[in-house]
Amino acid sequence: MADDALPEELKGRFVDEFPIVVEGLVNRFGTQTVHDNLSLEVRQGEILGVVGGSGTGKSVLMRSIIGLQRPNDGDIRVFGKSITEAEPDEEIGVRSRWGVLFQGGALFSTLTVGENVQVPLKQFYPEISKELLTDIARYKVMLSGLPEDAADKYPSELSGGMKKRAGLARALALDPELLFLDEPTAGLDPIGAARFDQLTRELKETLGLTVFLITHDLDTLYEICDRVAVLADKQVIAVGTIPELLETEHPWIQEYFNGPRGRAAQASQKRDKRKAATSSSRSMDNRPPKRA
């Protein structure tokens, strides 16, 4: 579709089905092969959960997609542009269209939260005035669920959950179409994790994001992920909804989703659905009668 034929709000945005396509990916570190002929397609507008045992290369896969890890073989296309064929410093017009939340937030400790958010803005839009940079940073801080005055704090003054949100604010700085989240709820208490999940879903729906989410959190997978990709045996062995994955016979998938924690997550989701249905039914019953 020609860009000038799109609605104004969609011009310049990727509109095909798969903004991320990975084909035949190979990643080796010395004699250790982490990925061997790995392939994956990420659908437009979905939250894709990525799971796998320790050492399966979940973070390596993410780093390969965003160009921080150069694979030994294979092709990765983001928004139709090859990441693997481009040199690390080559401008291919897509790196400003994604945001990344690394584990722990990866904030610069000598910069305030607001200054951290300004880093990608200064990199890609050096012409923006200092006043506008400050305004944008404060808006992104609030968008991430933090109070406005958090923009003036240093990372050392923040709790673990606040650091995650500050990292998210920086990831959202450039109004990305893709959002990469690496273990965003790790280390958070259940309430904080649930709130972060809710925020992720709201941002995805409000901003039209496609989210690549690495997680071990089964509650997160059940609550917000549209599909889940499972890494094992150096490849993506299955991709689908959780009910679809439960139909597969691979032992790791069965142990992961039908183990004690998996059953607890299933039970929790069922309870939440019953509560939501009961609340909806009560709301319907309490509506005032229509006038004749």
C-alpha positions, 0 to 999 in steps of 0.5 A: 500500500502506498504511504500517501494512501494511508490515513494520516495517523498511520503514515510512516507506520508499518502495516504488513502482518509481520513487523519482525521476521527471523529466518534460519538464525544461527548464534554461536559463542565459541564452540557453543551453539545457542541458536541453530536454524531458528525462525520466528514471525511476530505479528503486528499489534500482538504481545508475544511472550517468549519463554524457554529454559535457562541458556536457550538464548531468549535475550540473545534472540532479542539482542540479535533482532535489535542489532546488538548481537551479530548472528553467525548466519540467517536473516532478520528483517524488521519493518521489511529492512534486513538487520543482519545485512546492515553494519552496526552503525549504518542508518537503515531507518528502523532503529528509531522505531523501537524501544527497549526495556533491558533487565533492571532498567539499564539506566545511567546512574549519573543522569536523572530519570528525565535525562535518561529519557532524553538520551534517545531523543538527543541521539535521533533528534539533536535539533530539539530544543532543551525546553521541548526535551524536558517536556517530552521526558516528563510526559513519558515519565507520567505515561509509564505510571510514575509521578511527574517529579520522578523525572528529577530523581536519580536511579539510586533514589528509586525502588525496583519497580520505579526503576522498571517504569523509568526504563519503560519511559525511556523505551517509549521516548521515540513513540516506538512501534515495537516495544522489547521488554526483557523480564520486566516483572522480575524482582517485583512483588505480585501486586507490582508485577500485576500493575506492570502487566496492566500498564503494558496491555494499556500501552499496547492498546492505546499506542498500537504497539507490537510487544516482544516480551521475554518473561518467566512469569506465568501470570504475565503469560496468561494475563496479557500475551496474545501468543507465546513462543517457546525456545528449546533445542536451539530453535523456536519449537512452538508458537501459539496461544497457551491453549494451543501450546497445552495440546503439544506433547513436547516435554518441556512445554508440558512441564512448564505449563502443567507444573505446579506454578503453571496450574496455579497460574491457570487457576488464578486466571479462571478465578479472575474471569469468574470475578469479572463475569460476576461483576459484569452480571451485577452491573447489568442487574443494577441498571435502571429500567428503561423508560417506556 
